[in-house]
Amino acid sequence: MSKPRPYQVETGDIYVTTTLAPRLFYNGVDYVIDEGVESVPLRLYANDTLLSANPITDVFGLVHYYIDLGTSSALQVILRVVIDGASLLYEEVVEEPLVFNKIRVYDRSSIPNDTLKFNFTASNTAGEGVLYVGAQSQLEVEASLLDQLVSELRVSFVCGRLVSTILTNASGGINIPGSSDYMRALIQTDCLFGDVNEDGVVDGLDNATVAGALGSYPEHQDWNVDADLYHDNVVDSRDLDIAGAHWGEKASWVVFNTGQRVLLDSKGFASVPEILGDIDRDRDVDYDDTLAFVTAYITYWSTGECDPRCDFDEDGDVDYYDSVAFSASYASYYNGGEVTSLTLYEHGIPAPGVSVEFSDAVLNETLSTNSLGRVVAAWTPSEMGRYLTQVKLSSKSDVLSSAGSSITGLDALANLFEYWETVKRPVDLSVDYAPDEPTLDDTVTMYASCFDGGLGEPAMGLRVDFYLYDMRGGYIFMGSATTNASGVVAFSWNPRYYSETYNLFPDFVLRVVCVGTAFTLEAEVVPVHVDTRYPTRLEFLGDEVKGVAVGSTYYLTFKLTTADSSPEPVNGRWISVYINDAGPSSGQTNSSGMATMEWTPTQVGTYFFRASFSAGGDFLYKRSNEVRFVAVAQVIPMSILFDIQPREFKPEATITLTAQVLDPTTNQTPLRATLSRFTRSR
């Protein structure tokens, strides 16, 4: 629980959100619920006028309501919110004065203005600044005015693939290429100040408009915000001076062959009218379009057969009425009634030798910012290439503000664009196989899993190729398979077939490739080793730690078998033994899989042994496990049994001395070939 918090008011295009922290009285204690509470009835008043009776808070504790500003440039509102009370809630009344004023934003600046912050980012669905072909991308706009987020601001989005760039001819003319519905002339399109009526020319009409509003101010009956060229909330001689200073100046525009004139925006862009009946979008109406329409005739959206390009009246089918529209468009095209060419005028003069970019717009729509001043438009580039992304406000946009500013007009940078090169989507490829320990006689199944990094989901419908290294620098193509809905493909093969047919070593090396497409990059994993030789197991027939005597000879015995459920001895293979990492010494297995080696420790110390079957170049068997053991060598005192016969003797008699050396490590058994030395003393 916390202290009562003040309610919050967020303002937008006459859009107000109020959050209240209700109080709870329980067991003689006042609490505040510091969270939104739903289903609370309210009464809302603006300047004592009931706006809405009994609106109910939503799950976030919010109530939304609207106030009509009308044609006023400013509005003062005393907002009163009444909680009638409910179980566990006190009755409460909250009042807040609000002042809204309308600010007209003109797209007349080429440099950013901190008063209006208008920017955008382009990204893929993962939020990265990379645009993948065939994957959804998004443009996100954020707008604020006087450091307040702006809601309900209308923003135009255009995304288009560049089709071609063409130079205008000596008369400024150019034929419009196929699949083009957006253009940009690469000329300097300076902002035209003083063009109050936006007809592309500063002339007497504009001067008359300013003169007609002289002396007016906001709330004056003659007030015209567009005539306030100086943006000081009054139309006076300074505004007439601006119109006079630019008298006779002209904007840049294009005139289409139909006579239609379209002004270029502040960055040289303009829309190209589409040709009705141009079904294949090659900017003519011909046999190809007729064939497409005839094919689609008498089809329906409900059956999935209808071609939407042929449904001219957009009623869900292609019928007689669409045929009438198509026939009319066919006649219009051949009678010169459709747009096929244009003439470019720079400041009212035909512009020869100017580059004009034409684009095929895959996105061209207008959306409104939300209460956080943000708006997102989604689009999907369908082809590789260079794309235009543009966001802009109209040449003049009305923005509501509650910041208490007195300005009513603002020249700002409100037309932004960038170019992007789309890239193919990356694919992550992983490979596994079964069984884990295959042999030449098994069928091995390879499992390749493909994940589309651009879409963030398993890659369905991609071809995966499988190859075997032929040990001569080349590869043998094994076959292909297509990934399923889980992005997985299974491919089975027989190792013995490839080993015998191509004389391949049975420790195979596979190359697995996910083949690239128009939308995805090729993906290849590092070589995959599939060893189909028989697994082996090595065993040391002795103690892991053994005490030995220096100078004594010992026999080390190992047993090599197949590592399966029915072990068989492995004959004729060499076992490598390393002693303190020196060596190796080797012993060959016999028909019982046994290999024996002699070893004699020459000095005191600890000896570390490791042994294995390395299987280098072996066609049948894999490398075995490694066994380890330790021997501790010591000098061990020996026992000597000494005897004299006869025990009693006379001088000059012959006696026999006997010495028997016993091995203390083997229960005192006599040692053979032991040298005994006898000495005599007087």
LUMLUMRO-304202 format. One record per residue (C-alpha): y, z, x. Coordinates in steps of 0.1 Angstrom, whole numbers, padded with zeros to 4 digits, always signed. Example, Ala and Ser with C-alpha at 12.3 -4.5 7.8 and 13.67 -1.06 7.14 Angstrom:
BEGIN
-0045+0078+0123/-0011+0071+0137/
//
This chain:
BEGIN
+0000+0000+0000/+0036-0006+0011/+0071-0002-0001/+0083-0025-0028/+0092-0059-0013/+0119-0081-0026/+0108-0111-0045/+0109-0145-0028/+0128-0175-0040/+0121-0210-0027/+0144-0238-0038/+0139-0275-0039/+0148-0303-0062/+0156-0278-0089/+0122-0263-0082/+0121-0226-0079/+0092-0204-0071/+0094-0166-0077/+0069-0141-0064/+0071-0105-0076/+0054-0075-0062/+0043-0055-0093/+0042-0017-0092/+0012+0004-0101/+0014+0040-0114/-0018+0060-0110/-0026+0097-0109/+0011+0105-0106/+0017+0082-0076/+0038+0050-0074/+0021+0022-0056/+0031-0014-0049/+0005-0042-0050/+0014-0062-0019/-0004-0093-0032/+0000-0119-0058/-0012-0109-0092/-0023-0135-0117/-0020-0136-0155/+0012-0116-0156/+0035-0128-0185/+0072-0134-0177/+0104-0145-0193/+0128-0167-0174/+0165-0171-0180/+0191-0193-0164/+0227-0183-0172/+0214-0163-0201/+0195-0193-0215/+0158-0187-0220/+0140-0213-0199/+0104-0204-0206/+0089-0177-0227/+0057-0160-0215/+0048-0182-0186/+0018-0168-0169/+0014-0162-0131/-0013-0182-0114/-0040-0169-0090/-0014-0166-0063/+0010-0146-0085/+0033-0176-0088/+0052-0191-0117/+0068-0226-0114/+0096-0238-0136/+0123-0265-0135/+0160-0267-0142/+0178-0300-0149/+0208-0304-0127/+0219-0335-0146/+0247-0356-0131/+0265-0326-0116/+0270-0325-0078/+0268-0287-0079/+0253-0260-0101/+0255-0223-0102/+0227-0204-0118/+0221-0167-0125/+0183-0165-0126/+0168-0136-0144/+0131-0128-0144/+0117-0103-0168/+0083-0087-0166/+0075-0074-0200/+0049-0051-0186/+0011-0051-0190/-0016-0026-0183/-0010-0010-0149/+0024-0028-0145/+0059-0015-0151/+0085-0035-0170/+0109-0050-0145/+0140-0072-0145/+0152-0091-0114/+0184-0112-0111/+0193-0136-0084/+0224-0159-0081/+0216-0194-0070/+0239-0222-0060/+0226-0258-0058/+0246-0288-0045/+0236-0324-0042/+0240-0341-0009/+0238-0379-0006/+0221-0390+0026/+0229-0425+0039/+0207-0444+0064/+0236-0453+0086/+0228-0436+0120/+0208-0447+0150/+0207-0412+0165/+0192-0380+0151/+0214-0356+0132/+0205-0319+0133/+0219-0315+0097/+0190-0336+0085/+0158-0332+0104/+0134-0361+0095/+0104-0368+0116/+0068-0380+0113/+0035-0379+0131/+0006-0403+0130/-0029-0389+0135/-0066-0393+0126/-0084-0368+0104/-0091-0345+0134/-0053-0342+0140/-0055-0363+0172/-0028-0389+0180/-0054-0417+0182/-0059-0442+0154/-0095-0453+0149/-0103-0486+0132/-0122-0481+0100/-0114-0444+0098/-0088-0427+0077/-0056-0420+0094/-0025-0402+0081/+0012-0402+0084/+0028-0368+0079/+0066-0364+0073/+0085-0332+0076/+0121-0329+0063/+0147-0302+0063/+0184-0302+0054/+0207-0276+0068/+0176-0258+0081/+0161-0256+0047/+0129-0274+0038/+0135-0302+0013/+0111-0308-0016/+0109-0337-0040/+0124-0360-0013/+0112-0396-0019/+0098-0411+0013/+0086-0447+0018/+0056-0453+0039/+0046-0487+0054/+0016-0493+0076/+0007-0528+0085/-0013-0549+0110/+0008-0572+0130/-0002-0608+0121/+0021-0628+0144/+0055-0631+0160/+0074-0664+0154/+0108-0677+0166/+0132-0690+0140/+0141-0727+0144/+0175-0741+0151/+0186-0734+0115/+0173-0699+0115/+0143-0710+0094/+0107-0700+0096/+0075-0706+0077/+0058-0673+0066/+0023-0670+0081/-0007-0662+0059/-0016-0626+0050/+0020-0615+0056/+0039-0593+0032/+0062-0573+0055/+0085-0585+0083/+0109-0573+0109/+0136-0594+0126/+0142-0583+0162/+0180-0583+0159/+0207-0557+0161/+0212-0545+0125/+0242-0523+0128/+0250-0500+0099/+0276-0516+0076/+0303-0490+0069/+0325-0497+0039/+0298-0517+0019/+0301-0493-0011/+0282-0516-0035/+0255-0525-0009/+0257-0562-0014/+0258-0569+0024/+0295-0577+0026/+0326-0555+0029/+0351-0572+0007/+0375-0567-0022/+0348-0553-0045/+0343-0524-0021/+0380-0519-0017/+0384-0519-0055/+0357-0493-0059/+0373-0469-0034/+0407-0475-0049/+0393-0467-0084/+0382-0433-0071/+0414-0424-0053/+0423-0388-0057/+0389-0377-0070/+0367-0349-0058/+0334-0334-0069/+0335-0326-0106/+0364-0349-0111/+0358-0375-0138/+0364-0404-0114/+0344-0389-0086/+0322-0415-0068/+0303-0400-0038/+0297-0435-0023/+0335-0441-0022/+0339-0409-0001/+0333-0428+0032/+0348-0400+0053/+0325-0374+0037/+0352-0348+0032/+0347-0343-0006/+0378-0362-0016/+0386-0399-0019/+0419-0407-0003/+0437-0430+0021/+0412-0423+0049/+0385-0438+0029/+0406-0469+0022/+0413-0471+0059/+0375-0472+0067/+0369-0499+0041/+0399-0519+0054/+0387-0515+0091/+0354-0531+0082/+0368-0558+0059/+0349-0590+0062/+0319-0576+0080/+0285-0587+0069/+0250-0573+0071/+0219-0592+0082/+0196-0606+0056/+0169-0632+0048/+0171-0659+0022/+0137-0671+0009/+0130-0707-0001/+0132-0696-0038/+0169-0686-0032/+0162-0648-0033/+0183-0629-0008/+0170-0596+0007/+0190-0573+0030/+0173-0561+0061/+0171-0524+0064/+0187-0505+0093/+0158-0514+0116/+0155-0551+0106/+0126-0547+0081/+0122-0563+0047/+0093-0569+0023/+0080-0605+0017/+0074-0612-0019/+0037-0619-0027/+0025-0652-0042/+0009-0647-0076/-0024-0665-0076/-0028-0663-0038/-0062-0647-0041/-0073-0652-0005/-0038-0641+0007/-0031-0672+0029/+0003-0678+0013/-0007-0707-0008/-0025-0714-0041/-0052-0740-0035/-0088-0749-0040/-0101-0718-0023/-0082-0696-0047/-0094-0717-0077/-0130-0713-0065/-0125-0675-0062/-0111-0673-0097/-0138-0694-0113/-0164-0672-0096/-0148-0641-0110/-0142-0655-0145/-0157-0634-0173/-0165-0603-0152/-0158-0567-0158/-0148-0536-0138/-0174-0515-0157/-0202-0536-0143/-0189-0536-0108/-0186-0574-0107/-0149-0579-0113/-0128-0590-0084/-0095-0570-0088/-0076-0598-0071/-0083-0620-0101/-0075-0594-0128/-0038-0604-0130/-0030-0583-0161/-0050-0554-0147/-0069-0547-0180/-0103-0542-0164/-0117-0577-0167/-0111-0614-0158/-0107-0633-0190/-0087-0660-0208/-0054-0642-0203/-0059-0641-0165/-0067-0678-0165/-0034-0685-0182/-0016-0664-0155/-0035-0682-0127/-0027-0716-0141/+0010-0707-0143/+0010-0694-0107/-0008-0726-0096/+0019-0748-0112/+0047-0725-0099/+0035-0728-0063/+0033-0766-0064/+0067-0768-0080/+0083-0748-0052/+0085-0716-0072/+0068-0693-0047/+0079-0678-0014/+0066-0698+0016/+0095-0698+0040/+0128-0680+0048/+0161-0683+0067/+0173-0655+0088/+0210-0646+0088/+0225-0623+0114/+0258-0608+0101/+0260-0636+0076/+0253-0664+0101/+0220-0684+0105/+0201-0669+0135/+0182-0695+0156/+0157-0684+0183/+0151-0649+0169/+0117-0633+0171/+0104-0622+0137/+0073-0600+0134/+0051-0604+0103/+0026-0578+0092/-0001-0574+0067/+0007-0541+0050/-0023-0520+0042/-0001-0491+0030/+0032-0495+0012/+0040-0467-0011/+0066-0440-0019/+0057-0403-0021/+0076-0370-0025/+0077-0341-0002/+0062-0308-0014/+0078-0273-0015/+0072-0270+0023/+0092-0302+0030/+0061-0321+0039/+0043-0352+0026/+0012-0370+0038/+0002-0406+0032/-0034-0417+0041/-0044-0452+0051/-0073-0469+0069/-0068-0496+0095/-0095-0522+0087/-0093-0543+0118/-0086-0539+0155/-0051-0547+0166/-0015-0536+0168/-0002-0517+0138/+0032-0508+0126/+0038-0473+0111/+0072-0467+0093/+0086-0439+0073/+0121-0441+0058/+0144-0429+0030/+0162-0453+0008/+0196-0465+0020/+0210-0436+0001/+0190-0406-0011/+0201-0375-0030/+0189-0342-0016/+0194-0309-0033/+0204-0279-0012/+0209-0242-0018/+0223-0235+0016/+0259-0231+0003/+0272-0261+0022/+0303-0279+0009/+0293-0314+0022/+0284-0340-0004/+0276-0369+0020/+0258-0374+0053/+0251-0403+0076/+0217-0397+0092/+0188-0413+0110/+0164-0419+0081/+0143-0448+0092/+0116-0442+0118/+0088-0465+0131/+0062-0467+0158/+0036-0492+0170/+0000-0482+0175/-0030-0499+0191/-0061-0490+0171/-0092-0482+0190/-0129-0483+0182/-0145-0451+0171/-0165-0432+0197/-0201-0425+0190/-0220-0396+0204/-0257-0405+0212/-0285-0380+0219/-0321-0388+0224/-0353-0367+0221/-0390-0376+0219/-0423-0363+0206/-0448-0350+0216/-0432-0329+0242/-0460-0336+0268/-0472-0371+0259/-0501-0388+0277/-0509-0425+0282/-0532-0424+0252/-0505-0408+0228/-0481-0427+0206/-0446-0416+0217/-0418-0415+0191/-0382-0416+0203/-0356-0400+0181/-0320-0412+0186/-0292-0394+0168/-0258-0411+0165/-0226-0392+0154/-0194-0410+0146/-0166-0391+0163/-0139-0411+0145/-0153-0403+0110/-0166-0369+0120/-0200-0375+0104/-0234-0390+0112/-0233-0427+0120/-0253-0447+0094/-0263-0483+0098/-0259-0486+0136/-0284-0505+0157/-0301-0487+0185/-0319-0507+0212/-0347-0493+0234/-0355-0506+0270/-0379-0497+0298/-0370-0499+0334/-0393-0524+0351/-0391-0508+0386/-0377-0541+0399/-0341-0536+0389/-0344-0550+0354/-0353-0537+0319/-0379-0546+0294/-0367-0548+0258/-0389-0527+0236/-0373-0531+0202/-0345-0519+0179/-0341-0498+0148/-0312-0489+0125/-0299-0454+0119/-0304-0438+0085/-0280-0418+0064/-0284-0388+0088/-0275-0410+0117/-0311-0408+0131/-0335-0436+0141/-0372-0432+0150/-0389-0457+0173/-0426-0455+0183/-0443-0470+0213/-0476-0469+0232/-0473-0459+0269/-0507-0473+0280/-0498-0508+0266/-0466-0510+0287/-0483-0494+0318/-0511-0520+0318/-0492-0550+0305/-0463-0547+0329/-0480-0527+0357/-0455-0499+0352/-0458-0464+0367/-0466-0441+0338/-0436-0419+0345/-0414-0442+0324/-0376-0445+0325/-0360-0455+0292/-0326-0468+0285/-0313-0461+0250/-0282-0479+0237/-0263-0475+0204/-0249-0510+0200/-0212-0513+0194/-0197-0529+0163/-0163-0541+0152/-0155-0505+0144/-0175-0484+0169/-0179-0483+0207/-0212-0488+0224/-0229-0455+0233/-0256-0451+0260/-0274-0420+0272/-0283-0413+0308/-0318-0426+0316/-0345-0408+0296/-0377-0399+0316/-0409-0399+0296/-0438-0388+0319/-0471-0397+0303/-0494-0386+0331/-0518-0358+0324/-0503-0323+0329/-0519-0301+0355/-0522-0264+0362/-0527-0248+0396/-0542-0213+0401/-0545-0192+0433/-0578-0174+0434/-0566-0143+0451/-0543-0113+0448/-0506-0118+0443/-0499-0092+0471/-0525-0088+0499/-0527-0067+0530/-0540-0086+0560/-0547-0079+0597/-0529-0097+0624/-0553-0121+0642/-0578-0122+0614/-0587-0155+0597/-0584-0158+0559/-0594-0185+0535/-0569-0194+0508/-0585-0209+0477/-0567-0228+0449/-0580-0244+0417/-0563-0275+0401/-0572-0284+0365/-0557-0304+0336/-0533-0283+0315/-0546-0288+0281/-0569-0271+0256/-0600-0282+0275/-0592-0279+0312/-0610-0303+0335/-0611-0300+0373/-0588-0325+0391/-0606-0340+0421/-0592-0354+0454/-0556-0342+0451/-0537-0325+0479/-0523-0290+0474/-0492-0283+0494/-0487-0248+0507/-0454-0234+0522/-0454-0202+0542/-0419-0186+0544/-0406-0221+0535/-0422-0237+0565/-0448-0264+0563/-0463-0277+0542/-0500-0272+0550/-0524-0291+0528/-0558-0289+0513/-0577-0314+0492/-0594-0305+0459/-0631-0311+0456/-0651-0322+0425/-0647-0286+0411/-0609-0288+0415/-0611-0263+0444/-0590-0266+0477/-0595-0241+0505/-0573-0236+0535/-0576-0213+0566/-0548-0191+0577/-0546-0166+0606/-0515-0144+0608/-0503-0142+0644/-0478-0114+0641/-0468-0084+0620/-0446-0092+0590/-0444-0103+0553/-0455-0138+0545/-0443-0155+0513/-0465-0183+0500/-0458-0210+0474/-0481-0238+0465/-0481-0267+0441/-0495-0302+0434/-0465-0324+0440/-0480-0355+0423/-0458-0379+0442/-0468-0414+0433/-0499-0402+0414/-0507-0426+0385/-0528-0401+0365/-0515-0366+0370/-0481-0348+0367/-0468-0323+0391/-0484-0289+0386/-0468-0255+0382/-0459-0236+0414/-0479-0205+0423/-0465-0177+0445/-0481-0148+0464/-0474-0125+0493/-0494-0113+0523/-0484-0083+0544/-0498-0086+0580/-0503-0055+0601/-0520-0045+0634/-0549-0023+0622/-0566+0002+0647/-0603-0005+0652/-0632+0020+0654/-0656+0019+0685/-0691+0034+0685/-0701+0041+0722/-0736+0050+0734/-0754+0056+0768/-0791+0053+0773/-0808+0071+0786/-0787+0101+0780/-0803+0120+0809/-0809+0102+0841/-0812+0107+0879/-0791+0093+0906/-0797+0057+0914/-0812+0052+0879/-0802+0022+0857/-0783+0031+0825/-0772+0010+0795/-0737+0013+0780/-0733+0000+0744/-0699-0004+0726/-0698-0015+0689/-0664-0025+0675/-0661-0020+0637/-0637-0038+0613/-0618-0012+0593/-0607-0037+0566/-0643-0045+0556/-0660-0011+0552/-0666-0007+0590/-0687-0038+0594/-0693-0048+0630/-0669-0074+0645/-0684-0105+0661/-0672-0121+0693/-0653-0091+0704/-0647-0085+0741/-0654-0049+0753/-0644-0037+0787/-0661-0009+0806/-0644+0010+0835/-0659+0035+0859/-0643+0066+0874/-0655+0091+0900/
//
